[in-house]
Amino acid sequence: MHRSETLAETIAITRTLPRPTGRDTRSLSRRLVATVAAAATALGLLASTAIPARADNDDLAKALAALAIVGIIVNESQKSRQRNRVQQHQNPYPHYKPQPTRHPRVPSVCAIEISGNSGTATVYGESCLRDQGFNFRLPEYCARSARIYGRNDRIYSDQCLRDAGFRVGGSRY
């Protein structure tokens, strides 16, 4: 047990102590079920040995009922253990569901760098974006016509796509 001289130290100590988790309560309930099952089994065995050698139908029915009760208790404890195992493998936060991103990322494989006298620009071809499964609505005001590998296509600058709310390249927003 932790001892302290002041109330502030007591509060600090109690805040740093680990709190009991759900596993502790589950193991306690398992122990309780196991104890009850063992007690019922022992009681059933005692009842069965107390039956005289010449048992009539009433005594035999009582013994069979006691054994049936023990069987039901054991079966229920096994079911609860199985349920606990299944629940442990499920989502620990069932109320939380991941939300789709509000800022879709533009596939980087579609990036085309164009070098010129004024510097380098990165653009993205619409046909490549669609081929990569990027089915978001692209901003019309960004589109420019161009020939890429001998085919007419529309290209979008990386800055214009960023301004439209898409995540491009290494951007994190």
C-alpha positions as CSV (number, residue, x, y, z in Angstrom):
1,M,0.0,0.0,0.0
2,H,1.2,3.5,-0.8
3,R,1.6,6.0,2.0
4,S,1.8,9.7,1.6
5,E,2.1,12.8,3.9
6,T,-0.3,15.1,2.1
7,L,-3.6,14.9,0.3
8,A,-1.9,16.1,-3.0
9,E,0.5,13.2,-2.8
10,T,-2.4,10.8,-2.2
11,I,-4.2,12.1,-5.3
12,A,-1.0,11.9,-7.4
13,I,-0.4,8.3,-6.3
14,T,-4.0,7.1,-7.0
15,R,-3.9,8.7,-10.5
16,T,-0.7,6.8,-11.4
17,L,-2.0,3.4,-10.2
18,P,-3.3,1.1,-12.9
19,R,-7.0,0.8,-13.1
20,P,-8.7,-2.6,-13.4
21,T,-9.3,-3.6,-17.0
22,G,-12.1,-5.6,-18.5
23,R,-9.9,-8.7,-18.5
24,D,-9.7,-8.7,-14.7
25,T,-13.5,-8.7,-14.4
26,R,-13.8,-11.4,-17.1
27,S,-11.3,-13.7,-15.3
28,L,-13.2,-13.2,-12.1
29,S,-16.5,-14.2,-13.7
30,R,-14.8,-17.2,-15.3
31,R,-13.5,-18.3,-11.9
32,L,-17.0,-17.8,-10.4
33,V,-18.6,-19.9,-13.1
34,A,-15.9,-22.6,-12.7
35,T,-16.4,-22.7,-8.9
36,V,-20.2,-23.0,-9.3
37,A,-19.8,-25.8,-11.8
38,A,-17.3,-27.6,-9.6
39,A,-19.6,-27.2,-6.6
40,A,-22.6,-28.5,-8.6
41,T,-20.5,-31.5,-9.8
42,A,-19.4,-32.3,-6.3
43,L,-23.0,-32.0,-5.0
44,G,-24.2,-34.3,-7.8
45,L,-21.5,-36.9,-7.0
46,L,-22.4,-36.7,-3.3
47,A,-26.1,-37.2,-4.2
48,S,-25.3,-40.1,-6.4
49,T,-23.3,-41.9,-3.8
50,A,-26.0,-41.3,-1.2
51,I,-28.4,-43.3,-3.3
52,P,-28.9,-46.7,-1.7
53,A,-28.2,-49.8,-3.6
54,R,-31.8,-50.4,-4.1
55,A,-33.0,-47.1,-5.4
56,D,-36.6,-46.6,-6.3
57,N,-37.7,-44.5,-9.3
58,D,-37.9,-41.2,-7.3
59,D,-34.3,-41.4,-6.2
60,L,-33.1,-42.2,-9.6
61,A,-35.1,-39.3,-11.1
62,K,-33.5,-36.9,-8.6
63,A,-30.0,-38.1,-9.4
64,L,-30.6,-37.7,-13.2
65,A,-32.0,-34.2,-12.6
66,A,-28.9,-33.3,-10.6
67,L,-26.7,-34.5,-13.4
68,A,-28.7,-32.7,-16.0
69,I,-28.3,-29.4,-14.0
70,V,-24.6,-29.9,-13.8
71,G,-24.5,-30.5,-17.6
72,I,-26.4,-27.4,-18.3
73,I,-24.1,-25.3,-16.1
74,V,-21.0,-26.7,-17.7
75,N,-22.5,-26.1,-21.2
76,E,-23.4,-22.5,-20.4
77,S,-19.9,-21.8,-19.1
78,Q,-18.4,-23.2,-22.3
79,K,-20.7,-21.0,-24.4
80,S,-19.7,-17.9,-22.5
81,R,-16.0,-18.6,-22.9
82,Q,-16.6,-19.1,-26.6
83,R,-18.5,-15.8,-26.8
84,N,-15.7,-14.0,-25.0
85,R,-13.1,-15.4,-27.4
86,V,-15.2,-14.2,-30.4
87,Q,-15.6,-10.7,-28.8
88,Q,-11.9,-10.4,-28.2
89,H,-11.2,-10.8,-31.9
90,Q,-13.8,-8.2,-32.9
91,N,-13.3,-4.4,-33.2
92,P,-12.5,-3.2,-29.7
93,Y,-14.3,0.1,-30.5
94,P,-17.6,-1.1,-32.1
95,H,-19.0,2.5,-32.1
96,Y,-16.1,3.8,-34.2
97,K,-16.2,3.2,-37.9
98,P,-13.5,4.7,-40.1
99,Q,-14.7,7.5,-42.2
100,P,-13.7,7.9,-45.8
101,T,-11.1,10.6,-46.4
102,R,-12.5,14.0,-47.4
103,H,-9.4,14.8,-49.4
104,P,-8.8,12.0,-51.9
105,R,-5.2,11.4,-52.9
106,V,-4.3,11.7,-56.5
107,P,-2.3,8.6,-57.7
108,S,1.3,9.6,-58.0
109,V,1.9,7.2,-60.9
110,C,0.1,9.6,-63.1
111,A,2.4,12.5,-62.4
112,I,4.1,14.0,-65.4
113,E,6.9,16.5,-65.0
114,I,7.3,19.1,-67.7
115,S,10.5,21.1,-67.8
116,G,10.7,24.4,-69.6
117,N,12.5,27.7,-69.6
118,S,10.4,29.0,-66.7
119,G,11.0,25.9,-64.5
120,T,9.4,22.5,-63.9
121,A,5.7,21.8,-63.6
122,T,3.9,18.7,-62.5
123,V,0.6,17.8,-64.2
124,Y,-1.7,14.8,-64.1
125,G,-3.4,13.2,-67.2
126,E,-7.1,12.5,-66.8
127,S,-7.0,9.2,-68.7
128,C,-4.3,7.9,-66.4
129,L,-6.2,9.0,-63.3
130,R,-9.3,7.2,-64.6
131,D,-7.3,4.1,-65.5
132,Q,-6.0,4.1,-61.9
133,G,-9.6,4.0,-60.5
134,F,-9.6,7.7,-59.5
135,N,-13.3,8.4,-60.1
136,F,-13.7,11.7,-58.3
137,R,-15.0,14.7,-60.0
138,L,-12.1,16.8,-61.4
139,P,-12.4,20.6,-61.5
140,E,-13.3,21.8,-65.0
141,Y,-11.5,25.1,-64.5
142,C,-8.2,23.3,-64.1
143,A,-8.4,21.3,-67.3
144,R,-6.1,22.0,-70.2
145,S,-6.0,20.1,-73.5
146,A,-2.7,18.4,-74.4
147,R,-1.4,15.5,-76.4
148,I,0.2,12.8,-74.3
149,Y,2.0,9.9,-76.0
150,G,0.2,10.8,-79.2
151,R,-3.3,10.9,-77.7
152,N,-5.5,13.8,-76.9
153,D,-6.0,14.2,-73.2
154,R,-6.9,16.7,-70.5
155,I,-4.2,17.6,-67.9
156,Y,-4.5,19.1,-64.5
157,S,-1.7,21.0,-62.7
158,D,-0.8,19.8,-59.2
159,Q,-1.4,23.2,-57.6
160,C,-4.9,23.5,-59.1
161,L,-5.8,20.0,-57.8
162,R,-4.5,21.0,-54.4
163,D,-6.6,24.2,-54.5
164,A,-9.6,22.0,-55.4
165,G,-9.1,19.9,-52.2
166,F,-7.2,16.9,-53.5
167,R,-4.0,15.5,-51.8
168,V,-1.2,15.6,-54.3
169,G,2.3,14.1,-53.9
170,G,3.7,14.5,-50.4
171,S,1.0,16.9,-49.2
172,R,-0.6,16.0,-45.8
173,Y,-3.8,18.0,-45.7
